[in-house]
Amino acid sequence: MTKLKTQLEYEATFDCVQCGYCLPVCPTYVTFKNEKHSPRGRINLVKMAAEEKITIEDMRESIDLCLGCRACETVCPTHVRYGDILNSAVEVLYEKRPKSKVEKIIRHVAFQGLLKHKKRLRLVNKGLRLYQKTGMARVVKKTNLLKMAPKYNHFQKIMPEIHPSEKQFEISLAEQSGLSIGFFQGCMMDAFFSHINQLAMYIMEAQGFRISNIQTQTCCGALQHHAGQTVDTVQLAKQNITAYEQYQFDYIVNTIGGCGAALKEYDELFDVGTEWHQRAKAFVNKVRDISEIIASKPLPFKQALNVHAVYQPSCHLENVQRVFRDPESVLTSIPGLTLHSFKNQHHCCGSAGIYNLVHYEASMQILDEKMKHIKEPQPNVIITSNPGCHLQMKMGVEREGLADQIEVKHLVEVVAEACRITL
């Protein structure tokens, strides 16, 4: 077998029987109506590239426009490992493509300069908070200073209220009873939505769990992996595994669908039978989404809400972590909350990590299709379980001119409100 065939997970492509079950669940196929932007189309392109019937560049557009939502895996009758095929293609494309100086700088700043360093992310948090509190954000918004860069102007409009990022704390687990939780903050969650993490910890404490937010945790590596930077991903995985295995936590819990998926696939980064694979497997077995944990015990509800809501699932929470029932179980248990379903509810919203930044127009097409269906049950709240989805839904509400009618909230925020848990 040639090196390229090995790099591109060539053997895995033969598991696809071209049945087309993936087509109706693939957001890019549904939106663009183009076979090459479907899972089976991409698999064919990878196979042909591995066989050198087409060049690596010939598959770039199709692979780049894939959201990586992996909805296709949930309906595939032959259990094609689409995620592995996609990641192999992304890695090969990353290695082969020449990078401009600007791109190298951006990647270095993001992946090496920020995401790996909690202290620097806290500085970002403080800077954003200062930007909002000093009135600079209002000035930018009112004067429309970003009108020359319309997509960034849109992101300015949906920026959440920034709360101060709390330092990690470690508690003496021996002093308390109950199941122990090692909390995983996430990089962007801590910078943009730190209040959601804090509320999540308060909710779990109210349920009787013991919470520890350890200092030695680092970035999960999801964005690096999606960008084809496998070496960095493995390094970050090893750091997190080493950090958490020092404690005898019952669970490792996070509030981020995308990060949780990365954590739950750490074992796939290492060869079976190696020491690191065994350590990763032990780590993975403890990883839980916040919805799985708070659904396992009664919640201390204190008030009824007057809410008509829809739930926009995180793709990686459902399609990778396979967490389907717990979020909706929690939401339907909340007094005064009516949960509505909508067409294509489980389709990706178009956020997909940094997809909405690098493929803005495609992302907005997918989002507009999503919002068309979300509006039908006339909700006053859209509930999410991932920060990227959260911001994308806010973007959708803004684009539809419904910001005064529809709020976007994380599942944790809604639960905390019903329990009267505040910061």
DAJOZI-V200824 format. One line per field, one symbol per residue. ss: DSSP state (~ for helix, > for strand, _ for the rest). phi: phi as a letter, one per 40 degrees, with the letter a starting at -180 (. if undefined). psi: psi as a letter, one per 30 degrees, with the letter a starting at -180 (. if undefined). A space follows every 50 residues. Layout:
# DAJOZI-V200824
ss = ???
phi = ???
psi = ???
This chain:
# DAJOZI-V200824
ss = __~~~~~__~~~~_________~~~_~~~~~~__~~~_~~~~~~~~~~~~ _____~~~~~~~~~______~~~~~______~~~~~~~~~~~~~~~____ ~~~~~~~~~~~~~~___~~~~~~~~~~~~~~~~__~~~~~~~~______~ ~~~~~~~___________>___~~~____>>>>___~~~~~~_~~~~~~~ ~~~~~~___>>>>________~~~~~___~~~~~~~~~~~~~~~~_____ >>>>__~~~~~~~~_~~~~_____~~~~~~~~~~__>>>~~~~~______ ______>>>>>___~~~~~~____~~~~~~~~~___>>>>__________ ____~~~~_~~~~~~~~~~~~~~~~~~___>>>>__~~~~~~~~~~~~~_ ______>>>>~~~~~~~~~____
phi = .cccccccfdccccccbgcgdcdcbcccccccfbdcbbdccccccccccc cgcbcdccbcdccccccgcgcdccbccbfcccdcccccccccccccccbc cccccccccccccbdcbcccccccdcccccdcccgccccccccfccccbd cccccccbccccbcccccbbbccccbbhccbccbcgcccccbbccccccc cccccccgccbbbccccadcgccccccgccdcccccccccccccccbccc bbbbbbdccdccccbdcccbcdgccccccccccdcbcbcdccccccbccc cbacbbbbbbbcccdccccbcgcbcddccccccccgbbbbcacfdccccg cfgbdcccbdcccccccccccdcccdcfcbabbbbacccdcccccccccc gbccbbcbbcdccccccccfcbc
psi = kleeeeegheeffffkghfgffeffjeeeeefhkefgleeeeeeeeeeee ghfllefffeeeeefkfgfgfefffjfghkieeeeeeeeeeeeeefkkkl eeeeeeeeeeeefdffjeeeeeeeeeeeeeeefffeeeeeeefhfgffie efeeeefgklkklkkklkkkljffflllkkkjkjekdeeeefhfeeeeee eeeeeffglkkkilfglakfgeeeeffgieeeeeeeeeeeeeeffflhke ljklgjeeeeeeefgeffflkkfleeeeeeeeeeffkkleeeeffflkki kflklikjllkjkkefeefefhjeeeeeeeeffkkgkkkkllkhegkkfg dicgefefieeeeeeeeeeeeeeefeghlfkkklgkeeeeeeeeeeeeef hgfffklklkeeeeeeeffhkl.
